[in-house]
Amino acid sequence: MTLDAPAKVNLSLRITGRRADGYHDLETFMVPLALADRLRIDLSAEPGVRFQCSDQTLPVDGANLAVRAAQSFFEATGWSSGISMTLEKRIPHGAGLGGGSSDAAAVLVGLNMLSGLGLGMADLENMAAGIGSDVPFFVRCVPAICRGRGERIEPVARPPEGEILLVKPPFPVPTAWAYAEWARGRYSSATTGQNPCWNECVNDLELPVFAKFLVLPALRDWLREQPGVRCSMLSGSGSTVFALLEGDRSQDWERRVAEAFGPTFWTCQTRLAAGRSDCGN
C-alpha cells in the first residue's frame, strides 16, 4: 500500500494561552499542500516494524514519528503484524511544513486499512493526539481550523485555492525552542498583513523566530515585494517562509531566490490542496 503524506502551511497561527501540560493553546488555520512525502507499507512475515527512509539524516527507530505511530497503533488496537515501511522524503524536516507529523498520520491511516479494523476518524485522531500536536490534522487532511493543542479540528467549508511558493533556508528552527521563546518574551501579537484566504495573515511565532534568525524577516519582506505575491509569512515555527501567488504564475523562482539569498535555499512551487487525494503531484 502506498500513501501520500502531504505538507501543510499555517495561513494563520495565534497562541491563545499556556496549558497545564506544558503545551500551548492555539488557533491556527492549516491547509495541506500538493507537495507530499510518499509512504509504502507492506505486511511482513517478520515480526515488528522495519523502516527505511530516503533521507539518511533522519532516525529509523522509535525517534521517528512514523515508527512511533506504528507502535502506537499496535498498542492501542491489539492488532499485531510484521510490517515494512519505506518513506520517500520530499518535505524537508525542521521546516514548519509538518512532514514528520504527516508521515505519522499516513501510517495510522494505512494500518487502519491494512488491518481491516475500520476505526473511525475520531478514534484515529485520538490516537494521533498522543503522537504529536499536528498529527490529528493530517489524519483527516483537509483545510481546517485547529484549536487546543491542534486536536480540535473544524474543517473549512470553502477552502482556499491557488499556487504557493515555499522557501527554506539551509537551517531548521526547533519547534519547542520557538514556543519557549514566545513564552519567555510574553509576546501578545505578531505582524499582520492582508491575506485573501483568511481574515488575517498572522503568525505569533514570527516575533521570537525573526528576532534570532534575521534572514527570515528579510526573506519574507523580499517575497512581499515581488510581483505576483499576495501574502508572505512564516509557516508554523519555520524555517520555511511561504508566499501565496496570484493565479498560476510560472516563474523561475529557484533562480530568483538563489540570486537574492544564495544557492543553499530550498525552493518549491506547489499548490494548496483540498485533501490527501489532491496531493502527491
N, C-alpha and C positions, 0 to 999 in steps of 0.2 A: 504494500500500500504506500502511495506517495501523496504527500500533502504539502501545500504551500503554507508558509508561516510568514505573514505579511509584516512589514514595518508599520509604524504609526507616527503621526505627529500630534502634538498638542496645539490646537488652534487657540486655546486659552488655558491658563493654569493659575488658579487662585488658591493660596494656602489660607484656610479659614480657621485653623486652630491646631493645638498640640494635644495629642491623645495620651491617655494614661499608659498605653503600651509602648510609648516612645515614638510612634509614628505620627504623621501629621494628617489632619483632616484636609481634604482637597475638594475643589470643584473644578473639573477640567473637561474640556471638550476634545475628545480624541477621535481621530479619523484614520482608518487603515489606508495603506498605500499599495499600489501595484507592485512595488519592489518587495520581494519576498525571499526568505531562505527556502530551501527545498528539503523536506524530511522524508526519508524512506524507512518504513517499519516492516520487518518481516518476522513471522513466528520462527522459532528455532528449537531444534531438539535439545540443545544445550541449555541447562537452567540458567537463570539470571539475566542480566542486562548487558549486552555488548554494544558499545557505542564508539563510532569513529566520526571525525569531523574534518572537513577540508581545510579549516583554519587550525594550523598546528600550534598556535599560541593559546588555544582555549583548552581547559581541562576536559578530560573524558571520563571522570569519575563522578561521585556524588556532588562535587562542587559545581558541576554543570547543571543548569536548571532543567534541561531535557532529561537527564538521568534521574534527577530528584523527582521530576514529575512521574516518571515510570514507577519509581519506588513508592511514591505516594499513592498511585492508582492501585498497585498491588496490595498495599496495606489497608486502604480504605474499602476495597471491594472483596478481598479474599481471593480474587481470581489470580491464578499463578500460571505463568507460561514463560518459557525462554523467549527472549526477543532480541533481534539485532536491529540497531538503528544507525543510519548513515545520514549525516547532515551536511548539505552543501551550503556554506555560508555566503550570502550575498550582502547581508546587512552588517555594517561594521559595528564592533562592540564598543561600549563606552561612548555611544553617540547620542543618547537620548531618543533613539528610534525604537526601543523596545524589542530588539531582536531576540535576546535570551528569554524574555517573558513569552514572546510569540512562539518560540520553539517549544517551550514547556506546554503551552496550551494546545499546540498541534499534537503533542504526544498524548495528552489526555483525550482529545477528540479521536485520534487514531486508535488508541487502545480500547476506547468505548465501542468503536465499530468492530474491531478485530475480535473482541471478547464476546460480542453479541449480548452484552448485559443491558443495553438500551437505557443507560442512565439519562435522566432529563437534564435540561440546561441548568436548572438550579443546583442539582447535585454536582455537576461538573464545576460550576462557578464556586461553590462552597469548597470543593477540593482545591481549586486553583488559588483561592484566597490564602491558603496555608503555605503556598509555594512562593508567592510574591505579589506585590500590590497591583501590578499591571496585568497579571496573568488572567484574572477573571474577564477583563475586557476582551482579550484575544480568544476566549472560548466562543463567545457569540460573534465577535469580529465584525461589528457594524459600527458606523459612526454613532457616538453616544456621549452623553454627559455622564461622567463618573464622579461619585461623591464618596465620602468617608475615606477609607484607605484606597479606594478605587473599586470596592466590591459592590457598591450600589450603582447599578447601571441603568440608564434611561436612554434607549435608542432614540435617535433623532428622526422625525418623520420625513423631513425633506433635507437629506444630507447634501453638503456642498460637493461641487464637481470642479474639475479643472486640472491643469498641469501644475506641477510643483517642482521646484529646484531644491536639492539638498546639497549643502557644502559642509564638509567636516575637516577641520584642521588635523594635523598629524599627532594629536594627543587626545586622551579621553578626559571626561570630567566625572569623578566618582559621585554617584547619586547621594550616598549617605553624607559625604562631605558638604555637598551643596545645600542640603536641608539643614544640616547642623550650622552652617554659616548663616543661613537665613534666620534661624532661631537665635543665634548669638547676636546678630545685628538688629533684631527686633524690627525688621522691615515691615511696613504695613501695606505698601502698594508698589507696583512696578511701572515701567514705562508703558505707555499706551499709544495706540495709533489706529487708524481706520482699518477695519477688517470686514470685507464684504461678505464673508461666510459666517460671521457671528457678530454679537453686539459689541465686542471689543477685542482688540488684538493685544493681549496682555499675558505676561508670564512673570510671576512673582520671583522666580529664581534668577531672572536676568540680573538683578541688582548685585547679589553676592557673587555670582559667577563672573559677571563682567568686571567687577572690581579686581578680581585676581587675574583673569585671562584677558588681557587688554586687546588682543587681536580680535576677539569675538564681537565687541561692540563696533570695532572698525569694519569688520566683515558685514555685520548687519546693516550699518549705515551705507556702506558701499552698494550693497544689494538694493537698498531702498532708492538709491539714486539712478539705478539702471532703467532704461526704457522697458516697458512691458511688465514691470514688477508692481503688484498691487499691495503687497504687505510682506514684511520680512521680520522674523523673530527667532529666538532660540527655541528649540524643541525640547520639552522636558527640562532636564538638568544639563543638556548639551552633551557633547560639544558641537552637535550639528546645528547650523543655522539654516532655516528654510526660507524660500521666497515663493509666494503664490504668484503665478504668472497669468497674464491676460491672454485668453484664447489659447490656441495651440501653437505657441511661438517656438519654432525650432531654431535655436541659436547655438553658436559654438561656445557654450558656457564653460566647458572644460578649459579651452584655450584662454578665455577672458579671465577666469578665476586664476589660472596659472600665471598670467601676465601681471595680475594685480597682487597676488599673495604667494606665488611660488608653486612649483610643481608637486609639492607634497600634500596639497589639499585635495581630498577626495570629493568628486563632483558627480551628481547623478540627477538627471531629469526624469521624473516619473509622473504619476498622476494620483489624485485622490480616488479611493476605491469605495464601492458600496458594500463589499464584504469579501470573504475568503475566496469565493468563486470568481471574483473580479480581479484577482491578483496573480502574480507569477508571470506576467508578460510585459 
